[in-house]
Amino acid sequence: MAKRLFWLNGIAILAVVINHAIGWGFTALFWWTDRYRDVSIPNFDAMGSPGYVLMVILKQITPFSLPAFVAVSGYFIAFASRGGLTWKMIRTRVINILIPYTLWSLLVILFDRLLLDTQISLLDILTKLLTGSASPIYYYVPLICQLFLLSPFLVRGVRSSQWKKLLLGMGFLQVVTVGWSYLVLFGILSWKPEWFFGNLGFIFTLSIALNLRGEEILPWLKAHRKIWLGLLIVFLPLAIGETEWFYQSYGIDWRGGVETLFATVFTLLFLLTFITYDFSLPQSTVLYKLGQRAFGIYLMHPLVLEITAKLVYHLAPALLGNQWIFLPLLITTGIVVPWFAMKFMSETPLRKGYAYIFG
């Protein structure tokens, strides 16, 4: 199971990079169109084109990535708890995450300040660090830290006779947070924190239960795996269609996230299908190594993608209109640059600082 989870981590980090590269692809299609065509911007002529449809599909099938990271973290927390889960262990794990997260967040903030020539206060910096908003994807870090801090209580609950009620309660909490998204959309509420642990609390708790109570849960899940696969196929177009409808009807870009009901169910079904079917993967060694480096790639790739996209904008604008070249370029640099940066640092005298930079 551990090897499969590293595969899942590797697949997830690939999905993260693809997801965010497509975000820059949309920017190039609609907001940078004047760099390669004589038009005013924003220009939405490309909406509905084959390239746009493909990007929408890829954007909406990749959000399983962050829930997958949460699931892997929960499983290994449960594994560590078999020898006794202490607050010292939790503190060490949280600190090992927060140090590189803080360094990369400050670097992103500094880059944006220099690029946009804007002032930012100390309060703004602290707010960005606490909420994971230095980069639009960094909210995962405060979220997973909350779950780590809750993990001793969750482990205890899963080990108790009331573990099914705990799963039911966390499931209800996750349903409530999905409903929260809709309340914000329709103006009933004005704000929803992406970093709130309830967004993915059920998946984290379920992954703990899969480790500690696998002999009870896994046989039942595997016995129904054809159902999970069938429902996955059903919910794929629903997840894509719902988010695209919200975007075109309300201007709310939920593509690439798990804020909606269909996207959340699709993500859960993907994870259930992945863990209940036995299969081998091509390039599994590469996926395994990617899984081991996932956190470092996660932290570094937003800056790499932004720099790459803006270099293309200034130096080779014609590529912006060719998504079949522009997107592979972004995806490749988003993976390869962090990979080699981590490899270089781990194999030189700089390796003493590796944990502080990449976790």
N, C-alpha and C positions, 0 to 999 in steps of 0.2 A: 504493500500500500504506500509506503514512504516514497518509493521510486516513482509510482504513478502520480503522487502529489507534486513531486519536483517536475514531472512532465507537465502537469496542470499549471504549475507556476511558470514554466517556460512558454506554454501556449498563451497564458494570460498576459505575459509581458509583451509578447508579439502583438496580441490583440490591442493592448494599451497604445502601443506605438502606432499601429495602423489606424486606430480610432482618432488619435490626435493629429496624425498626418492628414487624414481626410478633412479635419477641421480647417487646416491650412489650404487644402484643395478647394473647399467651398469659398474661402477668402479669395483665392486666386480667380475662381470662376466669376464671382459676383462683384467683388470690391476692388480688385486689381485689374479689371478687364481693360481699362484704358492704357495699360502698359503694353498690350499686344494687339489692341484693336482701337479704331478711331470711334470711340463711344463715350458717353457720359456714364458715370458710376453713381450708385450701384446699377449693374446691368444684369438682368435675370433671363437673358435669351437662352442660356444653357440649361435652364430648368426643364426637366422632362427629357433631356437628351440621354442616350445610352450610358454615357460616362456619369452623368448625374444620378441616374437610377442605380447604377452599380455602387456608387459611393454611398447612397442612402442605405442600400442593403448592408454593405460592409459596416457602415457606421452603427447600425442598429443590431447587428449580430455580435459585435465585439464588447458590449458593456458587461458581459459576464466576467470580465477580467478582474475588477476590483472585488466583487463578491467571491471570486475564486481565491484571491489573496487572503481574504478574510477566512474562508473555509480552511485553507491550508494552515493558517496561523492557529485557528481553533483546534485543529487536529493535533498539531505539535505541542500546543499548550497542554492538552489532555495527556499526551504522551509523557511530557515532563512531569505532570502531576502524579504519575504512577510511582515516582520516587519521592513524592512529597513536594507540593507546590508552596513555596514560602514567599513572603513579601519581598525578601531580598532578591529572589529570582525575578519577580515581576519588576522590581525597581531597575534591576540591571538591564532587562529586556527593553523597558521603556526608554531608559537613558541611551542605550545603544541605537535606538531609532531616532530619538529627538536630536542628538548631537549632529549627525549628518543632515537631517531634515532642516535644522536651524541654519546651518552653513549654506545649504543650497537655496533656501528661502531668501536669505540675506543677499546672496549673489543675484538671484532673479530680481529682487527689489532694486538693487543697485543698477543692474542692467536696464531695467525699465526706466529708472530715474534718469540715467544718462541718455537713454534713447529718446525719451519724451521731454527731457529738460523740465521736469516738474519737481516741486518740493514735496517732501513727505515728512510728517511729524513722527516723533518717537511713539506716540499713541497709535498712529496708523500702522507702524511697523509691528508693535506688540499685538495689535488686533489681527493683522495678517498672519502672524506666527501662531496665535492661539486658535484661529479658525481655519488655518490651512488655505488661505486665499492669496498667498503670494503668487501662486500659480493656480489656475482653475482646477487642477487635478490633485493638489496637495491636501485637500480636505480628508483624504484617506488616512493621513497620519494621525491627526487628533482623534479621528473615529476609532482607529485600531488601538490607540493608546487607552481610550475609554474602555474598550472591550478587554484589554489586558488587565486593567485595574479591576474590572468586574469579574475576571476569570476565576479567582478563588471561590467566589460565591456561586458562580455558574457550575464549576466543577463539583462543588459540594451538593448543589441541587440536582445535578445529573446522577450523582451517586446515590441519592436518596430514593425512597420509594415513591416520591412525588415527581419524578423526573418528567413524566408525560405532561403533567400540569405546567411544569416550567417551560417545556417546548411549546405548549399551547399558548401560554402567556406571552412568550417572546414572539410567537407567530402573530398573535393579536396586535402586539406593539408594532410589528413591521407593517401590518395591514393599515394601522392607524397612520403611520408615517406616509404611506402611499396616498391615503386619503387626504392627508395634509397638503400634498402637492396639488391636488385638484382644487382644494379650497383656496390656495394661493392663485391658481390659474383663473378662477372665476371671481376673484376679488373679495372673497369673504374674509380671508386673512392676507396679510401683506408680506409675510416673511417665513421662510423655512430654512433652517440650518442644514446644509449638506453634511456637516461634520457630526451630526447627532447619531449616537450609537444605535438608536432604534431603527435606522435605515437598513442595517444589515445584522442586527442582533440575533434574529432567528437563525440565519445561516451559520453564524459563529457558534451558537449554542448547539445546533444540529451536528456540526462537525465535531464538537466535544463529545456528544453522545455517540457518534459513529465510532469514536476511538474507545470510549469507556464501556459502551454497551453494544459494540458491534455485533456480538453473537446473537443479540436479540433483534437488532434493527436491520442489519445487512441481508439476512436471508429473506425477510419480507420485502425489502426494496428490490432485491434481485428477482424475486418471484413475480414482480409486477413491472419488470424493466421494459417489456414491450409497450406497456401503457405509457411509461415516461417518454419513450421514443416517439410513440404515436402522437402524444399531446405536444411534444416538442415541435414536431412537423406542423401541427395545427396552429400553434401559437407563434411560429416564426412570422408568417405574413401578417398576423394580427398585431404583433409588436412593431413591425415596420410600418404598417398602415396607420396605426393609431398615432404614432409620433409624427409622421409626415402630415397627417390631417391637422394635428394641433399646430404644426409649423405654418402650414399654408392658410389655416383659418384664423389663428390668433397671433401668429408671429412668435410663438413660444418654441424655442429650439430645444426640445427634449431628446432629439436624435443623439444616440450615443450614450444615454444614461438609463438608469433603472427607476426613474421617478414615476412611471405609469404602471398601471396594474398589469397589462399584458407583457410589458418588458420585464417586470419583476417575476412573473410566473414563468416566462421563457427562460430567464436566467436560472431559476431554481430547477426547472426541468433539464436544462443543459447539464448542470452539476450532477443531478441524479442519474442521468443517462451516462455520464462520463464514469461515475464510480461503480455502476452496476454492470457494465459491459466489459468483458475481458478482451483486450485487443492489443496488438503491438503497433508501435508508431514508427514511421520512417524517420530517420535522423533523430532517433530517441536520445542519442548521446548529446547531440547539440541542444535539444530541448532540456535535457537534464542540466547541462552547464548554464543555459540561459536561466533556468529556474533558480540555480544557486546565486546568480548575479542579478536577480530580478529587482531587488530593492535599489541597487546602485543605478541600474538602467532607468528605473522609474523616476529617481530623483534628477538624473542628469538630462534625460531625453527632451523635456519641454524646452530647455534652453537651446539644445542642439537643433531641434526642429525650427525654432524661431529664427536662429541665426542663419540656418540653411535657407529657409524660405525668403528671408530678407536679402540674402546675398544673391539669390536667383532673381528677385525683384529688381535689384540694381544692376546686376552684371549680365543676366541672360533672361530678360523678360519674356522672350518668345516661348520659353519652356513653360511659363505659367498657363498658357492656353492649351498645352498638351498634357493632360492628366495622366496619360499612359507612360510618360517619362517623369513628370514632376512628382507624382506620388511614390513610385518606386525609389526615386532619389531620396525623398524625405524618409521613407521607411528604412532604407539601407543605412543612411547616416544616423538615424535615431537609434539603431541597434549597434552598428559597428563602432561608432565613435565612443560611446560609453564603454562598450566591451573592451576595446583596446586601451582606453584610459585606465580601466580597472586592472587589466592584465599587466600594463606597464607598471602601474604603481605597486602591484603585488609581487613583481619580480625584480624590483630595484630597492635600494636602501630606503626609498620613500614608503615601503610597506609598513613601517612603524605607524604611519598616520592613516593607513588604509581604512581602519574601522571608523575613524572620525569623519572620513570623507564619504565612504560608500556603505557603511554599516556592516 
